[in-house]
Amino acid sequence: MIPVLDARLAAVLKLIRAATHADIGSDHAHLPIRLVQTGRVERCVVVELNPGPLGHARTNVALTGLSDRLEVRQGNGLSPLRPGEVESASMTGMGANTIQSILEAGGERLPPALVVQPNDSPRILREWAARSGFHLVAEALAAGFWSYPVLRFEARSGADPVYDGVPLDAALRYGPHLLRSGDPLIRRQVLDDLTRLTPLAAPGRAAQDELNTAKTALEFLEK
Ligand SMILES: C[S@@+](CC[C@H](N)C(=O)[O-])C[C@H]1O[C@@H](n2cnc3c(N)ncnc32)[C@H](O)[C@@H]1O
């Protein structure tokens, strides 16, 4: 069995390379299967909380004949892992709040590299990383039903230099790497925000702050 990854999971795959990896909330296990099949990962732990998706993961892993390198475990977040067991972990296709809860509960099980793909704004994950000893080392946007953000964090000491020279609020909202690269999808997102927020904005409203952030991001993109 060779699963076909959509653009979202293909973008995630490109940001992972490790001897040992864990995919948390894996459902069908397509990502870990392709990670092992393409040689990007030698061994992967597939973690699922819920019985239905856990069954999908077990069936698909069995169909690949790679059960010696893909181990499926039931459990919540990073808790099925032993401290230091994996070099990196991915959490994809979930809300940013769910991913943040998993990271915050991770403690000594948090690996030194993380790849996250939330289905909504990644801002709180950039903020979590900045206060938790992780630097944002890569970002991508994958086209799909909407633009899916993919972020890679690595454990590093000190303030994250990626935010130097970029307006902080715009960088937390849209992504410092994406703004610097002028990615066409981030430009589209900023322009869409300007269109959506302009009629909603008024002094004292949250929409006004969001509109100001979008304007700052556009100015940076057009510099
Ligand atoms: C929408 S699916 C995404 C599946 C796959 N990661 C992807 O990106 O296509 C989210 C999966 O995460 C699982 N999940 C949610 N919270 C979890 C948690 N705390 N620990 C482990 N799995 C979780 C759900 O059961 C579900 O199968």
PDBQT file of the ligand as one rigid body, heavy atoms in Angstrom, charges set to zero:
ROOT
HETATM    1  C1  LIG A 301      -8.626  15.425  11.771  1.00  0.00    +0.000 C 
HETATM    2  S1  LIG A 301      -7.640  14.081  12.213  1.00  0.00    +0.000 S 
HETATM    3  C2  LIG A 301      -6.121  14.418  11.372  1.00  0.00    +0.000 C 
HETATM    4  C3  LIG A 301      -5.458  13.156  10.918  1.00  0.00    +0.000 C 
HETATM    5  C4  LIG A 301      -4.085  13.326  10.295  1.00  0.00    +0.000 C 
HETATM    6  N1  LIG A 301      -3.117  13.767  11.303  1.00  0.00    +0.000 N 
HETATM    7  C5  LIG A 301      -4.120  14.304   9.141  1.00  0.00    +0.000 C 
HETATM    8  O1  LIG A 301      -3.539  15.376   9.251  1.00  0.00    +0.000 OA
HETATM    9  O2  LIG A 301      -4.748  13.997   8.115  1.00  0.00    +0.000 OA
HETATM   10  C6  LIG A 301      -7.210  14.369  13.914  1.00  0.00    +0.000 C 
HETATM   11  C7  LIG A 301      -6.918  13.079  14.625  1.00  0.00    +0.000 C 
HETATM   12  O3  LIG A 301      -6.322  13.399  15.874  1.00  0.00    +0.000 OA
HETATM   13  C8  LIG A 301      -6.822  12.516  16.858  1.00  0.00    +0.000 C 
HETATM   14  N2  LIG A 301      -6.617  13.182  18.157  1.00  0.00    +0.000 N 
HETATM   15  C9  LIG A 301      -7.251  14.290  18.620  1.00  0.00    +0.000 A 
HETATM   16  N3  LIG A 301      -6.764  14.642  19.819  1.00  0.00    +0.000 NA
HETATM   17  C10 LIG A 301      -5.776  13.747  20.112  1.00  0.00    +0.000 A 
HETATM   18  C11 LIG A 301      -4.904  13.582  21.211  1.00  0.00    +0.000 A 
HETATM   19  N4  LIG A 301      -4.948  14.408  22.270  1.00  0.00    +0.000 N 
HETATM   20  N5  LIG A 301      -4.022  12.559  21.198  1.00  0.00    +0.000 NA
HETATM   21  C12 LIG A 301      -3.971  11.714  20.144  1.00  0.00    +0.000 A 
HETATM   22  N6  LIG A 301      -4.787  11.814  19.075  1.00  0.00    +0.000 NA
HETATM   23  C13 LIG A 301      -5.679  12.826  19.053  1.00  0.00    +0.000 A 
HETATM   24  C14 LIG A 301      -8.273  12.295  16.445  1.00  0.00    +0.000 C 
HETATM   25  O4  LIG A 301      -8.791  11.089  16.964  1.00  0.00    +0.000 OA
HETATM   26  C15 LIG A 301      -8.154  12.262  14.919  1.00  0.00    +0.000 C 
HETATM   27  O5  LIG A 301      -7.973  10.970  14.436  1.00  0.00    +0.000 OA
ENDROOT
TORSDOF 0
